[in-house]
Amino acid sequence: MGRSSRACSVLRSPLLLLLLSLGCAAAQKGSTWKTLSGKAPAIIATGGFSGLFPDSSDLAYQFVQFASSPDTALYCNVWLTKDSVGICLPNINMDNCTVIADVFPKGKNTYNVNGVSTTGWFSVDFKSTDLDKVYLKQSVLSRPGYFDGTMLITPADFVFSQYKPPAVWLNVPLDSFYNQFNLSMRSYILSTSKQFVADYISSPEVNFLTSISGRVSKKTKLVFRFLDERSIEPSTNQTYGSMLKNLTFVKTFASGILVPKNYISPVTPDNYLLPYTSVVNDAHKAGLEIYAAGFANDNILSYNYSYDPLTEVLSFVDNGVFAVDGVLSDFPITPSEAIGCFTNLNNSKTDHAKPLVISHNGASGDYPDCTDEAYKKAVADGADVIDCPVQVTKDGIPVCMGSIDLMDGTTVATSPFATPAVTITDLKDVPGVFTFNLTWDDIKKNLKPMISNPQSQYNLVRNPRNKNAGNFMALSDFLTFAKDKDLAGIMITVEHAAFMAEKLGFGVVDAVIKALDDSGYSKQTAQKVMIQSTNSSVLVKFKQETKYDLVYKIEENVRDAAPSSIADIKKFASAVSVGTSSVFPTAKLFLTNQTNNLVQSLQTAGLPVYVYLLMNEFVSQPYDFFSDATSQINAYVQSAKVDGVITDFPGTAHRYKLNSCSSMGKNTPNFMQPPQPGGLLSTIPPSAQPPAAAPMPLLTESDVAEAPLPPVSNTTTAHSPSHAGLRMRSDVSILVTLLMLCASLLI
């Protein structure tokens, strides 16, 4: 098959500038692994780094050396052309992964594929020279299409000769399919084996593996691939499920088996983990290695993994019971992290050093915001600081609620309190039912918490079994809960203080100070108290009356802070929290650059910097982080050097702090190097690049300065928002009465 050297050189040049440093040291483990050989599990890159680039493309294969363990094997799904040339593609239907339909619009055919009539474009209808003008495209529609149409189909022998990887895995999906075309996959593999040595050859067909057994290099491992348990293996006419019970037979022609990951770790219909099966132990008892397939960071994982693909991989390689012998992944960086840096961690070690792990509404990725269960999970997961955003009820009780609008985190919408909803433009542009509309008893007795689903537009929901779990907590309950826990501190967030003072007659700053005094926090030093607000006036008042740590939250995305604004912040705050995009700006989910000056300028002024808001869901992360929350955290800690992270998933951030690669310095493996912002963007052809984002503003002194908090209003009973709530309800009732009267007069 022909190949344009010019095309390859053009694609390679930006890659030299790309993303990750070429550190070649992989973290080594001294302990014996629970694999068949006792060695670390193998990492196999399915079609290269196919989670980002088109499967089996130049960039997908090249990128593995930059973003994975140096011993990662390259995987090629082999198909034959009309002239018996092997090519690498993810699917038998070329229309799913190439632009062939545009190049050969009349090339569609229908063939029998393992007993199923299948229509599409097939490699057997084209000579290899025909395919020299057919470009690849992303085969998974949810993945970025910016690289589509830029890279040609890769010949199988090119994987050996051009990329020179440490190992190659050739998968032969449909040997028997070629019989109807007088083509022989067996002949192709044996011919290729005379020139190159494949480390692994797999197939779901017994006859194919037996036909090449003893005919290929002794260094080549033959692996029998199991398909769906109900599918029929064509050579034996048995289901793969039944063959799984006869591994001694498989051992007669293979040295290993490759199974879908759910063979090992099945899930319930509602996507929760079931107990491990015995498949790994059964394979090892039969003397077979076992490899697990189907790992992809942008798949919907079991809810038990909290949208953390690293947790999933660790459950297959470091669960204390067994380890698979290899992992096949579209995102090989994640098994590289797991095997190289995150196994055998001492998770019992308490470490409140930097970066601080600060919860956001507790462990709100797993439980409803600000519930007792969310806080228990945050503590159990190793959060250094747990947080309480303070709201106020109708009867003047300070409570922990993620939003002042009960529509956002409770079942109020399905309760009798859903109407009348009111619009308060000082708070929201849409109608809501606010905490100060209901008494604390109203909330506790009639409403349930409701888990937040910030990525629901992508059909990603959080822990459905826990969607209404836990109990609401008053501020006093939160303080009592936190006081005896092994925490570095607590963070109390105060917003809407001016509104509460003027419209509700409630002094929230005074209420928080009193609650802290009553709980003994003002007289202890074991846990620091952090007060966070987007309003400088709130922090000024706290500074006047307390000695707590004050955190100024910069609400808008900014590229830097003017020296005068930093000087102003220093007058009332001891730390700053900034949004993720203020550190790493993005365009169409690609990192464009890093605002080095912002974090550095604040820290130089003595202001620690915390970044918010980190989430595990892959759709919340730029492509440069590879749909891997650990990679995202690593970038903010290693590259931006923030002092803490504010996250919905504190367990992921806490585990990051324990990784064994964090102290390796110059020997840090390449997969734990932070990305170079803009590097990935540079690989996209100019015609396909997303439009440049508008420059973010500079934080100025005028953005920071605010008038002092207004005094608590005397128009309502002090510290009692009930009158204001009643007044709003009364206004609505009067309006409804007037409308009804007008209607009766018209009749």
C-alpha positions as a printed Julia matrix, in Angstrom:
747×3 Matrix{Float64}:
   0.0     0.0    0.0
   1.41    3.38  -0.96
   2.1     6.11   1.54
   2.82    9.8    1.08
   6.01   10.62   2.97
   5.14   14.29   2.72
   1.82   13.71   4.51
   3.58   11.85   7.28
   6.2    14.54   7.81
   3.57   17.25   7.93
   1.67   15.36  10.6
   4.76   14.57  12.59
   6.16   18.09  12.84
   3.55   19.54  15.22
   3.73   16.4   17.27
   7.29   17.27  18.18
   5.88   20.31  19.96
   3.13   18.28  21.49
   1.63   17.9   24.78
   3.92   15.88  26.98
   7.63   15.69  27.64
   9.44   12.58  26.47
  10.31   11.31  29.91
  11.02    7.62  29.43
  11.24    6.42  32.99
   8.33    4.28  34.02
   7.64    3.87  37.69
   8.69    0.43  38.84
   6.99   -1.67  41.47
   8.98   -3.94  43.69
   6.03   -6.08  44.71
   4.89   -9.17  42.86
   1.79   -8.69  40.77
  -1.11  -11.12  40.89
  -0.77  -11.78  37.18
   0.08  -15.23  35.81
   3.74  -14.25  35.32
   4.03  -12.06  38.41
   5.0    -9.16  36.16
   3.12   -5.9   35.75
   0.05   -6.08  33.48
   0.62   -5.19  29.84
  -0.89   -2.01  28.39
  -2.29   -2.26  24.89
  -3.34    0.87  22.99
  -6.43   -0.05  20.98
  -5.86    1.46  17.55
  -3.26    3.69  19.19
  -4.57    6.62  21.24
  -7.97    6.18  19.6
  -9.88    7.95  22.35
  -8.67   11.21  20.85
  -7.54   10.6   17.28
  -9.15    8.45  14.56
  -8.55    4.79  15.36
  -5.37    3.35  13.77
  -4.29    6.72  12.37
  -0.78    8.13  12.26
  -1.42   10.48  15.14
  -3.18    7.8   17.19
  -0.17    5.5   16.91
   2.47    8.22  17.27
   0.85    9.79  20.28
   1.13    6.63  22.39
   4.84    7.24  22.91
   4.08   10.71  24.28
   1.18    9.9   26.57
   1.6     6.34  27.73
   4.02    3.97  29.38
   7.08    3.31  27.18
   6.28   -0.41  27.03
   2.76    0.1   25.66
   1.83   -2.25  22.79
   0.17   -0.94  19.63
  -3.0    -2.78  18.6
  -4.11   -3.23  14.99
  -7.42   -4.72  13.88
  -6.32   -6.37  10.61
  -8.47   -6.46   7.45
  -7.5    -7.58   3.94
  -7.81   -5.6    0.73
  -8.67   -7.09  -2.65
  -4.94   -7.56  -3.33
  -4.23   -9.23   0.05
  -2.7    -6.23   1.81
  -3.41   -5.97   5.53
  -4.74   -2.65   6.84
  -5.65   -1.42  10.32
  -9.24   -0.29  10.9
 -11.62   -0.54  13.86
 -14.6    -1.84  11.85
 -15.33   -4.12   8.92
 -17.64   -1.42   7.53
 -15.25    1.23   6.29
 -17.99    3.84   6.13
 -17.95    3.95   9.93
 -14.32    4.99  10.17
 -13.27    6.48   6.83
 -14.56    8.88   4.16
 -14.72    6.08   1.61
 -18.38    6.78   0.82
 -17.34   10.18  -0.53
 -14.46    8.77  -2.58
 -16.3     5.7   -3.91
 -20.01    6.51  -3.67
 -20.88    3.39  -5.73
 -18.7     1.07  -3.68
 -21.42   -0.14  -1.31
 -22.03   -3.91  -1.13
 -23.87   -6.47   0.97
 -22.08   -9.55   2.28
 -22.62  -12.39   4.72
 -20.6   -11.58   7.83
 -20.67  -14.49  10.28
 -24.16  -15.39   9.17
 -25.46  -11.81   9.23
 -26.31   -9.91   6.05
 -24.28   -6.7    6.3
 -24.33   -3.68   3.99
 -21.5    -1.19   3.71
 -18.09   -0.5    2.2
 -15.65   -3.41   2.59
 -11.88   -3.49   2.16
 -12.14   -6.67   0.04
 -13.71   -4.6   -2.76
 -10.72   -2.28  -3.12
  -7.07   -2.62  -3.99
  -4.57   -1.1   -1.62
  -3.72    1.58  -4.2
  -7.42    2.58  -4.31
  -7.31    3.26  -0.6
  -4.36    5.65  -0.9
  -6.87    8.45  -1.34
  -9.23    7.37   1.47
  -8.82    9.29   4.71
  -9.76    8.25   8.22
 -12.42    9.75  10.44
 -13.39    9.33  14.08
 -15.52    6.2   14.43
 -17.1     7.28  17.73
 -19.36   10.25  17.06
 -19.05   11.68  20.57
 -15.3    12.16  20.11
 -13.7    15.21  18.46
 -13.92   15.25  14.68
 -11.27   17.92  14.18
  -8.75   15.36  12.96
 -11.08   13.76  10.4
  -9.92   13.71   6.8
  -6.27   14.44   7.59
  -4.69   10.97   7.8
  -4.63    7.99   5.45
  -5.36    4.37   6.28
  -2.43    2.64   8.0
  -1.05   -0.62   6.51
  -0.53   -3.29   9.16
   3.17   -3.68   8.38
   3.56    0.08   8.83
   2.83   -0.39  12.54
   6.0    -2.48  12.82
   8.28   -0.58  10.47
   7.32    3.04  10.99
   6.38    3.32  14.65
   8.8     0.65  15.97
   6.81    0.1   19.16
   8.03   -2.13  21.99
   5.2    -4.56  21.17
   2.55   -5.1   18.49
  -0.82   -6.81  18.88
  -2.52   -7.99  15.68
  -6.19   -8.88  16.01
  -7.84  -10.93  13.26
 -11.59  -10.45  13.74
 -13.04  -12.42  10.81
 -10.72  -14.96   9.21
 -13.55  -17.1    7.82
 -15.14  -14.06   6.13
 -12.38  -13.98   3.51
 -13.02  -17.5    2.23
 -15.83  -16.23  -0.01
 -13.34  -13.92  -1.77
 -10.51  -16.44  -2.21
  -8.41  -14.45   0.23
  -6.46  -16.0    3.09
  -5.8   -14.17   6.32
  -3.69  -17.15   7.4
  -1.39  -16.69   4.4
  -1.11  -12.98   5.07
  -0.21  -13.44   8.75
   2.35  -16.16   8.02
   3.91  -14.02   5.3
   4.06  -10.99   7.58
   5.55  -13.12  10.37
   8.58  -13.83   8.18
   9.33  -10.11   8.15
   8.07   -8.92  11.53
   7.42  -10.59  14.87
   4.06   -9.77  16.41
   4.07  -10.02  20.18
   0.39  -10.98  20.22
  -1.99  -12.39  17.62
  -5.6   -12.72  18.66
  -8.73  -14.0   17.0
 -12.23  -15.08  18.0
 -11.93  -18.11  15.66
 -10.45  -21.39  16.87
  -9.58  -22.69  13.39
  -7.51  -19.64  12.57
  -5.42  -19.83  15.74
  -4.88  -23.58  15.38
  -3.85  -23.07  11.74
  -1.01  -20.7   12.66
   0.01  -22.41  15.9
   3.63  -23.52  15.58
   3.99  -21.56  12.32
   4.76  -18.16  13.85
   7.58  -17.06  16.13
   7.78  -18.68  19.53
   7.83  -15.12  20.9
   4.31  -14.54  19.6
   1.51  -15.16  22.07
  -1.67  -16.56  20.52
  -4.73  -15.19  22.27
  -8.29  -16.47  21.88
 -10.73  -13.6   21.86
 -14.11  -14.15  23.49
 -17.02  -12.24  22.03
 -20.48  -11.84  23.56
 -21.33  -14.96  25.58
 -24.34  -15.76  23.39
 -22.48  -15.39  20.09
 -21.48  -18.51  18.16
 -17.84  -19.35  17.54
 -17.86  -20.42  13.85
 -15.24  -23.2   14.09
 -16.87  -25.18  16.9
 -20.46  -23.95  16.61
 -20.42  -23.37  20.38
 -21.31  -20.18  22.19
 -18.44  -18.25  23.68
 -20.17  -18.6   27.03
 -19.96  -22.36  26.87
 -16.34  -22.25  25.7
 -15.51  -20.2   28.76
 -16.26  -23.32  30.81
 -13.69  -25.34  28.9
 -10.49  -23.34  29.22
  -8.37  -26.48  29.18
  -9.4   -26.85  25.52
  -8.46  -23.23  24.81
  -5.04  -23.9   26.34
  -4.35  -26.43  23.57
  -4.08  -23.7   20.93
  -3.6   -20.41  22.83
  -1.48  -19.01  25.62
  -4.05  -16.43  26.68
  -7.6   -15.24  26.38
  -9.03  -11.79  25.68
 -12.42  -11.05  27.2
 -14.75   -8.05  27.44
 -14.31   -6.43  30.83
 -17.85   -7.37  31.89
 -16.82  -11.04  31.79
 -14.71  -10.21  34.83
 -16.65   -7.39  36.47
 -20.33   -7.58  35.46
 -22.86   -4.86  36.16
 -26.55   -4.79  36.98
 -29.14   -3.53  34.48
 -29.0    -0.16  36.25
 -25.19   -0.05  35.88
 -23.92   -0.96  39.34
 -21.15   -3.47  39.96
 -21.85   -7.09  40.75
 -19.26   -9.29  42.5
 -16.24  -10.29  40.45
 -16.59  -13.52  38.51
 -14.04  -16.33  38.76
 -12.86  -15.85  35.15
  -9.41  -14.45  36.01
  -8.65  -17.17  38.53
 -10.06  -19.83  36.19
  -7.8   -18.65  33.39
  -4.73  -18.57  35.61
  -5.51  -22.05  36.94
  -5.62  -23.26  33.33
  -2.24  -21.64  32.68
  -3.74  -18.93  30.48
  -3.02  -15.24  30.62
  -6.14  -13.1   30.58
  -6.51   -9.7   28.96
  -9.46   -7.37  29.49
 -10.89   -5.28  26.63
 -13.34   -2.42  26.37
 -11.67    0.3   28.45
 -12.52    3.81  27.27
 -12.54    6.9   29.47
 -15.45    8.42  27.61
 -17.77    5.45  28.04
 -20.44    5.48  30.72
 -18.72    3.63  33.55
 -20.45    1.85  36.39
 -21.74    4.4   38.89
 -19.55    2.72  41.52
 -16.54    4.29  39.81
 -17.82    7.86  40.23
 -16.93    8.71  36.61
 -13.28    8.0   37.38
 -11.68    5.71  34.75
  -8.54    5.3   36.86
 -10.64    3.72  39.61
 -12.02    1.28  37.07
  -8.6     0.22  35.8
  -7.31   -0.19  39.35
 -10.2    -2.54  40.1
  -8.79   -4.88  37.45
  -5.1    -4.67  38.34
  -4.91   -3.79  42.04
  -7.94   -5.2   43.85
  -6.01   -7.4   46.27
  -7.43  -10.6   44.81
  -6.23  -10.83  41.22
  -4.72   -8.81  38.39
  -5.46   -9.24  34.71
  -2.41   -9.78  32.57
  -3.16   -6.85  30.31
  -5.58   -4.01  29.64
  -6.76   -2.86  26.2
  -7.72    0.79  26.27
  -8.58    3.61  23.87
  -6.89    5.92  26.39
  -3.64    4.13  27.32
  -2.56    6.99  29.57
  -5.01    5.82  32.24
  -3.75    2.23  32.65
  -0.24    3.7   32.48
  -1.08    5.89  35.48
  -2.74    3.02  37.29
   0.08    0.52  36.86
   2.95    2.99  37.08
   1.9     5.3   39.9
  -1.28    4.32  41.73
  -0.97    0.71  42.88
  -0.17   -0.38  46.42
  -0.9     3.08  47.79
  -1.02    3.6   51.53
  -4.5     5.08  51.55
  -4.62    5.13  55.35
  -1.99    7.86  55.41
  -3.45   11.2   56.37
  -1.82   14.05  54.53
  -3.16   17.6   54.7
  -0.23   19.05  52.76
  -0.63   20.81  49.43
  -2.63   20.6   47.34
  -5.54   20.99  49.73
  -8.53   18.92  48.67
 -11.61   21.03  49.3
 -15.04   19.52  48.82
 -17.77   21.28  46.88
 -21.06   20.73  48.69
 -19.48   17.65  50.22
 -18.85   14.67  47.95
 -21.62   15.94  45.69
 -20.57   13.69  42.84
 -21.87   10.72  44.82
 -24.59   12.12  47.1
 -27.0    15.07  47.07
 -25.36   18.41  47.83
 -24.66   19.33  51.44
 -26.32   16.28  52.99
 -24.93   14.33  55.89
 -24.13   11.49  53.48
 -22.22   13.84  51.15
 -20.13   15.09  54.05
 -19.51   11.58  55.42
 -18.32   10.49  51.98
 -16.07   13.53  51.64
 -14.39   12.77  54.97
 -14.08    9.06  54.15
 -12.6     9.93  50.76
  -9.85   12.01  52.32
 -11.0    15.59  51.82
  -8.78   18.04  53.68
 -11.52   20.68  53.94
 -15.29   20.23  53.78
 -17.54   23.11  52.87
 -20.91   24.58  53.74
 -22.6    27.19  51.53
 -24.86   29.03  53.96
 -28.48   29.89  53.14
 -31.26   31.0   55.49
 -34.74   29.62  56.08
 -37.98   31.49  56.64
 -37.57   31.17  60.41
 -34.0    32.43  60.38
 -32.05   29.17  60.56
 -28.67   29.16  58.74
 -28.47   25.94  56.71
 -26.03   24.27  54.32
 -27.54   24.31  50.83
 -25.8    24.3   47.46
 -28.21   26.93  46.18
 -30.51   29.56  47.65
 -33.13   28.2   45.23
 -34.63   24.94  46.47
 -35.44   23.99  42.88
 -31.74   23.24  42.37
 -31.08   20.57  44.99
 -34.34   19.36  46.52
 -37.64   17.76  45.54
 -39.54   21.01  46.06
 -40.74   20.94  42.43
 -42.87   17.88  43.2
 -44.04   19.13  46.58
 -46.97   21.34  47.64
 -44.45   24.17  48.03
 -43.71   24.28  44.28
 -46.2    27.14  43.87
 -46.23   29.97  43.95
 -42.68   30.27  42.61
 -41.4    33.83  42.44
 -38.84   35.67  40.35
 -36.34   37.71  42.34
 -34.02   39.35  39.86
 -31.47   40.07  42.57
 -30.98   36.31  42.82
 -32.1    34.66  39.55
 -33.73   35.53  36.26
 -36.14   32.61  36.47
 -38.8    31.75  39.07
 -37.68   29.83  42.11
 -38.71   28.59  45.51
 -36.11   29.99  47.86
 -34.86   28.72  51.18
 -36.33   31.77  52.92
 -39.79   30.89  51.6
 -39.94   27.8   53.85
 -39.24   27.12  57.5
 -36.58   24.64  58.52
 -39.33   22.22  59.55
 -41.01   22.68  56.16
 -37.81   21.67  54.45
 -36.87   18.77  56.74
 -40.32   17.2   56.92
 -41.64   17.74  53.41
 -38.67   17.8   51.04
 -35.94   15.35  50.14
 -32.46   16.14  48.85
 -31.94   15.65  45.11
 -28.54   14.86  43.65
 -27.09   17.42  41.26
 -26.63   16.39  37.64
 -24.57   19.17  36.04
 -23.95   17.11  32.88
 -27.49   15.85  32.39
 -27.65   17.47  28.94
 -25.22   14.73  27.88
 -27.35   12.03  29.55
 -24.76   11.65  32.29
 -26.37   11.38  35.7
 -24.86   10.86  39.1
 -25.44    7.82  41.29
 -29.18    7.24  40.7
 -29.54    4.91  43.69
 -28.47    7.79  45.91
 -30.42   10.51  44.13
 -32.48   11.32  47.24
 -30.16    9.94  49.92
 -29.16   11.73  53.09
 -30.52   14.45  55.32
 -30.35   18.22  55.11
 -28.02   19.89  57.59
 -28.27   23.16  59.45
 -25.02   25.07  59.84
 -24.91   24.03  63.49
 -25.25   20.37  62.47
 -22.42   20.75  59.98
 -20.11   22.34  62.55
 -20.84   19.61  65.09
 -20.21   16.92  62.48
 -16.9    18.4   61.29
 -15.37   19.24  64.63
 -14.16   15.76  65.61
 -13.08   14.7   62.12
  -9.52   14.49  60.88
  -9.73   17.59  58.7
  -7.41   20.47  57.99
 -10.39   22.76  58.25
 -13.82   23.81  57.08
 -14.91   26.3   54.45
 -18.1    28.33  54.84
 -19.32   30.13  51.74
 -21.44   33.24  52.17
 -23.29   34.79  49.24
 -26.27   37.17  48.89
 -25.41   38.84  52.22
 -26.55   42.29  51.04
 -29.87   40.89  49.81
 -30.44   39.06  53.08
 -29.72   42.21  55.08
 -31.86   44.57  53.01
 -34.75   42.35  51.93
 -34.91   39.68  54.63
 -33.68   41.56  57.64
 -31.13   38.83  58.26
 -27.49   39.4   59.12
 -25.84   36.29  57.69
 -22.31   37.33  58.72
 -23.4    37.75  62.33
 -25.28   34.44  62.19
 -22.22   32.57  60.91
 -19.96   34.15  63.53
 -22.42   33.21  66.27
 -22.7    29.62  65.03
 -18.91   29.29  64.99
 -18.69   30.75  68.49
 -21.44   28.45  69.78
 -19.67   25.43  68.31
 -16.34   26.36  69.86
 -14.52   27.03  66.58
 -13.39   30.47  67.67
 -11.52   28.91  70.58
  -9.7    26.04  68.83
  -6.71   25.73  66.5
  -6.97   22.11  65.36
  -9.02   23.05  62.29
  -8.76   26.29  60.42
 -11.94   28.11  59.49
 -12.12   29.45  55.93
 -14.78   31.93  54.87
 -15.3    32.19  51.11
 -17.29   34.79  49.19
 -17.42   36.5   45.81
 -18.25   39.72  47.67
 -15.37   41.68  49.11
 -17.83   43.47  51.42
 -18.6    40.16  53.14
 -14.94   39.39  53.72
 -14.26   42.93  54.95
 -16.91   42.49  57.62
 -15.53   39.1   58.65
 -12.04   40.57  58.82
 -13.3    43.31  61.09
 -14.89   40.85  63.5
 -12.86   37.59  63.3
  -9.43   36.13  62.63
 -10.57   33.42  60.23
  -8.92   32.66  56.89
 -10.77   34.63  54.23
 -10.98   33.38  50.64
 -11.93   35.74  47.83
 -13.68   33.87  45.02
 -13.13   35.45  41.61
 -16.39   34.66  39.86
 -15.52   35.61  36.3
 -12.8    34.14  34.12
  -9.82   36.49  34.03
  -6.46   36.31  32.29
  -4.55   38.09  35.05
  -4.97   40.44  37.97
  -3.77   44.03  37.95
  -1.32   44.84  40.79
  -3.82   47.32  42.22
  -6.52   44.64  42.4
  -4.15   42.25  44.17
  -3.23   44.96  46.64
  -6.92   45.52  47.28
  -7.59   41.8   47.77
  -4.73   41.63  50.28
  -6.61   44.11  52.46
  -9.44   41.68  53.2
  -8.49   38.16  52.07
  -5.81   35.59  52.84
  -6.42   33.34  49.8
  -8.13   33.38  46.4
 -10.17   30.82  44.48
 -10.23   31.03  40.69
 -12.12   29.18  37.96
 -10.47   26.44  35.93
 -10.58   28.5   32.73
  -8.78   31.38  34.4
  -5.78   29.06  34.65
  -6.17   27.1   31.42
  -8.29   28.99  28.88
 -10.0    26.84  26.27
 -11.5    27.09  22.79
 -13.97   24.38  21.77
 -12.64   22.18  24.6
  -8.98   22.52  23.6
  -6.47   24.22  25.88
  -5.18   27.35  24.19
  -2.62   28.63  26.67
  -1.84   28.91  30.35
  -2.28   32.16  32.27
   0.91   31.7   34.24
   0.86   35.22  35.6
  -2.47   34.94  37.44
  -1.58   32.13  39.85
   2.02   33.26  40.15
   1.08   36.9   40.81
  -1.38   35.96  43.53
   1.02   33.54  45.19
   3.87   36.06  45.03
   1.61   38.43  46.95
   1.19   35.75  49.63
  -2.24   34.61  48.49
  -2.68   30.82  48.13
  -4.75   29.9   45.07
  -7.51   27.29  44.96
  -9.01   26.27  41.63
 -12.69   25.45  41.12
 -14.67   23.48  40.01
 -13.26   20.06  39.19
 -15.62   17.27  38.16
 -14.94   13.71  37.07
 -17.4    13.59  34.18
 -15.34   13.5   31.0
 -17.53   16.04  29.21
 -16.49   18.66  31.79
 -12.81   18.41  30.81
 -10.85   19.76  27.84
  -9.66   17.11  25.39
  -6.06   17.73  26.52
  -6.86   15.91  29.78
  -7.86   12.72  27.93
 -11.22   12.29  29.69
  -9.21   11.48  32.82
  -9.86   13.46  36.0
  -6.45   12.51  37.39
  -4.72   13.99  34.35
  -6.69   17.2   34.89
  -5.7    17.44  38.56
  -2.1    16.75  37.63
  -2.05   19.69  35.23
  -3.32   22.16  37.83
  -0.92   20.88  40.5
   2.24   20.23  38.48
   1.98   22.91  35.82
  -0.1    25.68  37.36
   1.09   24.83  40.9
  -2.19   25.73  42.57
  -2.4    25.34  46.33
  -5.69   23.43  46.35
  -8.52   22.05  44.28
 -12.25   22.44  44.9
 -14.03   19.35  43.64
 -17.27   17.4   43.59
 -15.19   14.2   43.85
 -12.68   14.6   46.7
 -11.75   10.92  46.59
 -10.11   11.29  43.19
  -8.1    14.32  44.29
  -7.05   12.71  47.57
  -5.77    9.61  45.78
  -3.8    11.85  43.43
  -1.88   13.21  46.43
  -0.76    9.69  47.33
   0.62    8.68  43.91
   4.09    7.21  43.95
   5.29    9.28  40.98
   4.81   12.67  42.61
   8.34   12.82  44.01
  10.26   11.49  41.01
  11.37   14.89  39.73
  13.14   14.65  36.37
  12.41   10.92  36.3
   8.67   11.46  36.3
   7.22    9.23  33.57
   5.87   10.92  30.48
   2.27    9.99  31.22
   2.44   11.96  34.48
   3.82   15.08  32.79
   1.26   17.89  32.42
   0.15   18.8   28.88
   1.55   21.74  27.0
  -1.43   24.1   26.52
  -2.0    24.69  22.83
   0.03   21.63  21.86
  -2.93   19.49  20.93
  -4.56   22.4   19.14
  -1.47   22.77  16.97
  -1.97   19.32  15.44
  -5.3    20.34  13.9
  -5.05   21.61  10.31
  -5.64   25.38  10.15
  -8.83   24.93   8.12
 -10.36   22.74  10.83
  -9.22   24.73  13.85
 -11.91   26.14  16.13
 -12.3    29.93  16.1
 -10.1    31.77  18.54
 -11.81   32.64  21.8
 -12.17   36.28  22.79
  -9.45   37.36  25.25
 -10.48   37.21  28.87
 -10.53   40.44  30.87
  -8.0    41.66  33.4
  -9.14   41.75  37.01
  -9.02   45.37  38.1
  -9.46   47.21  41.36
 -12.95   48.29  40.3
 -13.94   44.61  39.97
 -12.9    43.98  43.55
 -14.02   47.09  45.4
 -17.54   47.12  46.84
 -19.58   49.3   49.13
 -19.83   48.06  52.71
 -22.6    45.63  53.53
 -25.86   47.47  54.22
 -27.22   47.4   57.74
 -29.87   44.8   58.53
 -33.19   46.26  57.41
 -35.59   47.53  60.06
 -38.59   47.13  57.76
 -38.83   43.51  58.86
 -38.17   41.86  62.15
 -34.43   41.56  62.57
 -32.97   38.09  61.87
 -36.37   36.86  60.73
 -36.88   36.5   56.97
 -40.34   35.11  57.52
 -42.01   38.5   57.07
 -40.3    39.05  53.75
 -41.29   35.6   52.59
 -44.87   36.2   53.66
 -44.86   39.58  51.98
 -43.79   38.06  48.67
 -46.44   35.37  48.98
 -49.02   38.04  49.89
 -48.09   40.12  46.86
 -48.67   37.13  44.62
 -51.97   36.34  46.35
 -53.18   39.94  45.95
 -52.24   39.86  42.26
 -54.13   36.6   41.72
 -57.2    38.03  43.53
 -57.16   41.19  41.38
 -56.87   39.15  38.19
 -59.81   36.97  39.24
 -61.87   40.1   40.05
 -61.1    41.6   36.64
 -62.06   38.38  34.93
 -65.42   38.28  36.76
 -66.16   41.89  35.78
 -65.43   41.12  32.14
 -67.81   38.18  32.26
